Amino acid sequence: MSKIIVTEKQLEDIVKMVKENNEQGSYMAKQQLFTIATLAYKMWEQMPEEEQLEDWMESKIAQCEQSVIAVVKTYLYNEVNDDIKGMDTLNYNDIVIGK
């Protein structure tokens, strides 16, 4: 996986955009998603490739990954237009995110 570099200005712009979008609804969900993404990226960035975490930490990360995947798949499913030909045969449980 390649590293993604975000400048302080880009981060400020993202925070500003998130704050503006929060006024339009789903305030807590968007704020929580931003926090998860920001902290996860920061940890990923600082953690050496060969570092081993404690078992409980790895378990929590695995649980979080499965929870986020479940939410994203459901969100994507609900956003699909049923009129699109072939979409009714798509199995969303077969979608792999981030692998």
Secondary structure by P-SEA (a helix, b strand, c coil): cbbbbbcaaaaaaaaaaaaaaaaacaaaaaaaaaaaaaaaaaaaaaccccccccaaaaaaaaaaaaaaaaaaaaaaaaacccccccccccccccccccc
